[in-house]
Amino acid sequence: MTQPDGGRGGDSLAGAEVSPPSAGPAVPSGASFQEMWRELRPIGRRPDSGGYRRFAWTGADVECRAWFKAQAEARGLAYEVDRNGNQWAWLGDPGAGDAVVTGSHLDSVPDGGAFDGPLGVVSSFAALDELRARHVTFARPLAIVNFGDEEGARFGLACVGSRLAAGQLTVEQAHRLTDGDGVTLPRAMEAAGYDPEAIGPDPERLGRIGAFVELHVEQGRALDLSGDRVGIASAIWPHGRWRFDFRGEANHAGTTRLVDRRDPMLSYAETVLAARREAQLAGAVATFGKIVVEPNGVNAIPSLVRGWLDSRAADQESLDTVVGGVERAAREYAAAHGVDLDVVRESFTPVVEFDHALRDELARILGKDSGKDTDLKVPVLGTGAGHDAGILSGSIPTAMLFVRNPTGVSHSPAEYAAEDDCVAGVTALADVLEGLACT
């Protein structure tokens, strides 16, 4: 099946022709960043909350994809969609190998902020504009990518596009993914004009990539506290999602005595408090942020309370301690209230140490020994947030840059990065790309 907007699944990069490095606009990166940000910002924004709902394979996603394609074509780049729905914009011959790739994602969590994901994609195009303004000569192919369904807001699994490409999500598993309305991933892809039968591992494409660098707004305040505009990622904490199903007995809220109740909400509420306690003791984080209640009536005792635990820690031992402690507490509470409990691990990502050689090269390029006239400092910091760069790290060398977030707020409409810091991030990314891909 032919993908919409001219992309094709499988090995569609073979024999692609692209415009020469001189094609496209040579405009200041700051100006191009501002223009692109204004164009992209309204897409998927909800007037009631000010947040974004750019979910995979929805109308807002289609608009974001159209925006990406337009940016690629305006710069004379070869635009393609791979078998898993990820978008690519190429400068140079993709088949030459050893390509330098940058980019991020354009989807969002429910009522998320404007910067998580889109900042990296916009900055990638702006960094290319900056390199063209510098009149550099490209020695390696360069690509910009928008990975699909990174947040997992619709189907409950993060980084679907990159997981499929890296072979970390099987076709069978992907086809079983279902959203809250019962729509499966294959149906959603078909509705958007894509072929779900084409999805799957893409080792040939990944084999053409020599380095992937993802720029992202920091999801925390480390840079704000240190006074730095840009940082380099050291590692991603191990993290996962666990579903807790508490099953009790539905009954009348007004006529059932407290001692006769099998109320799963009590066990769930106590488990939420246990998660906070266990995380605090281990120096980790644990969050119950999503819940489903049946029958969900004001005057009805629930028969089912289903909650999702998200937990992350600096090391595997700490994470195991937290999740194990939460599950033990949940089972004790469930037994005390006559409630049945099932716990299912829905996703898990082990600790990701970014490629040390690539990370050190980024530090050299951006550091004081680079010979550049700059006062930019580049601290190295870890993060508890997952990213496409982390998923791909097992297949190709990856690295990340973070841009300062003065509030530390993320996955919220309050997420923010100052324009000067965003432009500093573009400059840093351009410097990195020049150091890696240019002579």
C-alpha positions in Angstrom: 0.0 0.0 0.0 1.4 3.4 -0.9 1.7 5.7 2.0 0.1 9.2 1.8 2.2 12.2 0.8 4.5 10.2 -1.4 6.2 8.1 1.3 6.6 4.3 1.0 7.2 1.6 3.5 10.2 -0.8 3.6 13.4 0.2 1.7 12.0 3.3 0.1 15.3 5.2 0.7 17.1 3.2 -2.0 18.1 5.4 -4.9 16.6 8.5 -3.4 17.8 11.8 -5.0 18.2 14.9 -2.9 19.0 18.5 -3.5 22.7 19.6 -3.1 23.8 21.2 0.2 23.4 24.7 -1.3 19.7 24.3 -1.9 17.1 25.8 0.4 17.1 29.0 2.5 20.3 30.4 4.2 18.6 32.4 6.9 19.6 33.1 10.5 18.7 30.2 12.7 16.9 32.5 15.2 14.6 33.9 12.6 13.7 30.6 11.1 13.1 29.1 14.5 10.7 31.8 15.4 8.8 31.5 12.1 8.5 27.7 12.4 7.4 27.9 16.1 4.6 30.3 15.2 3.4 28.0 12.4 3.5 24.8 14.5 2.3 26.1 17.8 -1.5 26.3 17.1 -1.8 22.7 15.9 -3.7 20.5 18.4 -3.9 23.2 21.0 -7.0 23.1 23.2 -8.5 26.5 24.0 -9.9 25.3 27.4 -6.6 24.2 28.9 -3.9 25.7 26.6 -2.4 22.2 26.4 -1.9 20.0 23.4 -3.6 16.8 22.2 -1.5 15.6 19.3 -2.2 11.9 19.5 -0.9 9.3 17.0 -2.9 8.9 13.8 -5.4 11.7 14.6 -6.3 14.9 12.8 -3.7 16.9 14.8 -1.1 14.3 14.0 -1.9 14.6 10.3 -1.5 18.4 10.5 1.9 18.0 12.3 3.0 15.6 9.6 2.0 18.0 6.9 4.0 20.7 8.6 7.1 18.5 8.7 6.8 17.6 5.1 6.4 21.3 4.1 9.5 22.2 6.1 11.5 19.4 4.3 10.3 20.4 0.8 10.9 24.1 1.5 14.6 23.2 2.1 15.0 21.0 -0.9 15.3 17.9 1.3 14.3 14.4 0.2 11.2 13.6 2.2 10.2 10.0 3.0 7.9 8.0 5.4 9.3 4.7 6.5 7.4 1.5 7.1 6.6 2.4 10.7 5.2 5.9 9.9 8.4 7.8 10.9 9.1 10.9 8.8 12.5 11.6 7.3 14.1 14.6 5.5 17.4 13.8 3.9 20.3 16.0 2.8 22.8 14.0 0.8 22.6 10.3 -0.3 20.9 8.2 2.4 22.4 5.1 0.9 26.0 6.4 1.4 25.8 5.3 5.1 27.4 6.8 8.2 24.7 9.5 8.2 24.2 12.0 11.0 20.6 12.2 12.1 18.8 14.7 14.4 15.2 15.2 15.3 12.6 14.2 17.9 8.8 13.8 17.9 5.7 16.0 17.4 3.0 14.1 19.3 2.0 15.0 22.9 0.7 13.6 26.1 -3.0 14.6 27.0 -2.9 18.4 27.5 0.8 18.4 27.3 3.1 21.4 26.7 4.4 22.9 23.5 8.1 22.1 23.9 8.3 18.3 24.6 9.3 16.9 21.3 8.5 19.8 18.9 11.4 21.8 20.2 13.8 19.2 18.9 12.2 19.0 15.5 12.0 22.7 15.0 15.5 23.2 16.3 16.8 20.5 13.8 15.4 22.5 10.8 16.7 25.7 12.3 20.2 24.2 12.9 20.3 23.1 9.2 19.4 26.7 8.2 22.2 27.9 10.4 24.7 25.5 8.8 23.7 26.7 5.4 24.2 30.3 6.5 27.7 29.3 7.6 28.3 27.9 4.1 29.7 24.7 5.4 30.5 21.7 3.3 28.8 18.5 4.3 31.0 15.4 4.3 28.3 13.0 5.5 24.6 12.6 4.8 22.3 14.5 7.2 18.8 13.7 8.1 16.0 15.2 10.3 13.4 12.7 11.7 10.0 12.9 13.3 9.4 9.7 15.2 5.8 8.6 15.5 3.8 8.0 18.7 6.7 8.8 21.1 4.5 9.7 24.0 2.2 6.7 23.8 -0.8 8.8 24.8 -3.3 7.0 22.6 -2.2 3.3 22.7 -0.5 3.3 26.1 3.0 2.4 24.9 5.7 5.0 24.5 8.1 5.3 21.5 6.1 3.0 19.2 7.8 4.3 16.0 11.4 3.9 17.3 10.6 0.6 19.1 9.3 -0.9 15.9 12.3 0.3 13.9 14.7 -1.1 16.5 12.9 -4.4 16.7 11.9 -3.8 20.4 8.2 -4.1 19.6 7.0 -7.0 17.5 4.4 -6.7 14.7 2.1 -9.0 16.8 2.5 -6.8 19.9 1.9 -3.6 17.9 -1.2 -5.0 16.3 -2.7 -5.7 19.7 -2.3 -2.1 20.9 -5.8 -0.6 21.5 -6.8 2.9 22.5 -9.5 3.9 25.0 -12.2 3.7 22.5 -11.3 0.2 21.4 -9.7 1.2 18.2 -6.6 -0.9 17.4 -3.4 0.5 16.1 -3.9 -1.2 12.6 -7.3 0.4 12.3 -6.0 3.8 13.3 -3.1 3.6 10.8 -5.5 2.5 8.0 -7.8 5.4 8.8 -4.9 7.7 8.4 -3.9 6.1 5.1 -1.0 4.0 6.2 -0.4 0.2 5.8 -0.2 -1.6 9.2 1.0 -4.7 7.5 4.2 -3.0 6.5 5.4 -2.2 10.0 8.3 -4.0 11.6 12.1 -3.9 12.3 14.1 -1.7 10.0 17.8 -2.7 10.5 18.8 -1.6 7.0 17.7 2.0 7.6 19.2 2.1 11.0 22.4 0.6 9.6 22.8 3.7 7.4 23.0 6.0 10.5 26.4 6.7 12.1 25.1 9.0 14.9 21.7 10.2 16.2 21.6 13.4 18.3 18.2 14.4 19.8 17.7 17.9 21.3 14.9 18.1 23.9 13.6 20.6 26.5 14.9 19.5 29.9 12.2 17.8 32.0 13.5 19.1 35.3 15.4 22.0 36.8 19.0 20.9 36.8 20.1 23.5 34.2 18.1 26.2 35.8 19.7 25.5 39.1 23.2 25.4 37.6 22.6 28.5 35.4 23.4 26.8 32.1 21.4 27.1 28.9 22.3 23.7 27.4 23.4 20.4 28.8 24.4 17.0 27.5 22.6 13.8 28.6 24.7 11.1 30.4 22.0 8.4 30.8 18.3 7.7 31.0 17.1 6.1 34.2 15.5 2.7 34.0 11.7 3.1 34.0 8.5 1.2 33.3 4.7 1.1 33.5 2.7 -1.3 35.6 -1.0 -1.8 35.5 -2.8 -2.6 38.8 -6.2 -4.1 38.5 -8.2 -4.1 41.8 -11.4 -6.2 41.5 -14.1 -6.0 44.1 -17.9 -6.1 44.2 -20.2 -3.4 42.8 -22.9 -2.4 45.2 -25.2 0.4 46.3 -23.3 3.3 47.9 -26.3 4.2 50.1 -27.5 0.8 51.4 -24.3 -1.3 51.8 -22.8 -1.3 55.2 -19.1 -0.4 55.4 -18.2 -3.8 56.9 -20.0 -5.6 54.0 -18.2 -3.8 51.2 -15.5 -5.2 48.9 -14.4 -1.8 47.7 -11.4 -1.7 45.4 -11.1 2.0 45.6 -9.8 1.7 49.2 -7.0 -0.6 48.2 -6.1 1.6 45.2 -6.0 4.8 47.4 -3.8 3.1 50.0 -1.5 1.8 47.2 -1.1 5.4 45.8 0.2 6.5 49.2 2.4 3.5 49.4 4.0 4.4 46.0 4.9 7.8 47.3 6.4 6.4 50.5 8.4 3.7 48.7 9.8 6.2 46.1 10.7 8.7 48.8 12.7 6.0 50.7 14.5 4.9 47.6 15.3 8.4 46.2 13.2 7.5 43.1 9.9 8.6 41.6 6.6 6.8 41.4 3.3 8.1 40.0 -0.2 6.8 39.6 -1.4 9.2 36.9 -4.1 7.3 35.1 -7.2 5.5 36.5 -10.2 3.6 35.1 -13.2 3.0 37.4 -16.1 0.6 36.7 -19.0 1.2 36.8 -17.9 4.8 37.5 -21.1 5.9 39.2 -21.4 8.5 42.0 -23.7 6.3 44.0 -22.1 2.9 43.2 -19.3 1.1 44.9 -16.8 0.2 42.1 -16.3 -3.3 40.9 -13.0 -2.5 39.3 -10.3 0.2 39.8 -7.5 0.0 37.3 -4.5 2.3 37.9 -1.2 2.6 36.1 2.0 3.0 38.0 4.9 4.9 36.3 8.2 4.5 38.2 11.8 5.5 37.5 15.0 5.4 39.5 18.7 6.1 39.0 19.6 2.4 39.0 17.8 -1.0 38.5 18.2 -2.0 42.1 16.4 1.1 43.3 13.6 0.7 40.8 13.1 -3.0 41.7 12.9 -2.0 45.4 10.2 0.6 44.7 8.0 -1.5 42.4 8.4 -4.5 44.6 7.5 -2.5 47.7 4.4 -1.0 46.0 3.2 -4.4 44.8 3.6 -6.0 48.3 1.7 -3.2 49.9 -1.0 -3.4 47.3 -1.5 -7.1 47.8 -1.7 -6.6 51.6 -4.4 -3.8 51.2 -6.3 -5.9 48.7 -6.4 -8.9 51.0 -7.5 -6.8 53.9 -10.5 -5.5 51.9 -11.5 -8.8 50.2 -10.3 -7.5 46.8 -8.5 -9.4 44.1 -5.4 -7.9 42.5 -3.6 -8.5 39.2 -0.4 -6.6 38.4 0.9 -6.5 34.8 4.1 -4.9 33.6 3.1 -3.2 30.4 6.4 -1.7 29.4 10.0 -1.5 30.7 13.2 0.2 29.6 16.5 -0.6 31.3 19.0 2.1 32.1 20.4 3.7 28.9 24.0 4.9 29.0 24.4 7.1 25.9 27.4 6.3 23.7 30.4 7.5 25.6 32.5 8.3 22.6 29.7 10.4 21.0 28.8 12.0 24.3 32.5 13.0 24.8 32.7 14.3 21.2 29.7 16.6 21.9 31.4 17.9 25.0 34.5 18.5 23.0 32.7 20.3 20.2 30.8 22.5 22.6 33.5 22.9 25.3 36.1 25.6 25.8 38.7 23.5 24.1 36.7 23.6 20.9 38.3 26.9 19.9 34.9 28.6 19.6 34.4 32.1 21.0 31.7 31.2 23.4 30.9 31.2 27.1 28.5 28.3 26.7 28.9 25.7 29.5 27.7 22.2 28.9 27.1 20.2 32.1 26.4 16.5 31.8 23.3 15.3 33.5 21.0 12.3 33.8 17.3 12.2 33.2 14.3 10.2 34.3 12.4 10.7 31.1 12.4 8.2 28.2 13.2 9.3 24.7 13.6 7.9 21.1 17.3 8.3 21.5 17.2 5.9 24.4 15.3 3.3 22.4 17.8 3.6 19.5 20.9 3.5 21.7 21.0 -0.3 21.5 21.2 -0.1 17.7 23.2 3.0 16.8 25.3 5.6 18.7 23.0 8.2 20.2 23.3 11.3 22.3 21.1 14.1 23.6 21.2 17.8 24.2 18.9 19.5 26.8 17.6 23.1 26.7 17.0 24.8 30.0 13.5 24.7 31.4 13.2 27.5 34.1 10.2 25.9 35.9 11.1 22.3 35.5 7.5 21.7 34.6 6.8 19.2 31.7 3.8 17.2 30.3 1.8 20.3 31.2 0.7 23.5 29.5 3.1 25.3 31.9 6.1 23.7 30.2 8.3 26.5 29.0 11.7 27.5 27.6 12.8 31.1 27.0 13.4 32.1 23.4 17.0 33.0 24.0 17.6 29.6 25.5 15.9 27.9 22.5 18.1 29.8 20.1 21.1 28.9 22.2 20.0 25.3 21.8 19.8 25.7 18.0 23.3 27.1 17.9 24.6 24.3 20.0 22.9 21.7 17.8 24.3 23.4 14.7 27.8 23.3 16.2 27.4 19.6 17.0 26.1 18.8 13.5 28.9 20.8 11.9 31.5 18.9 14.0 30.0 15.5 13.1 28.9 15.9 9.5 30.9 18.7 8.0 34.5 19.2 6.9 
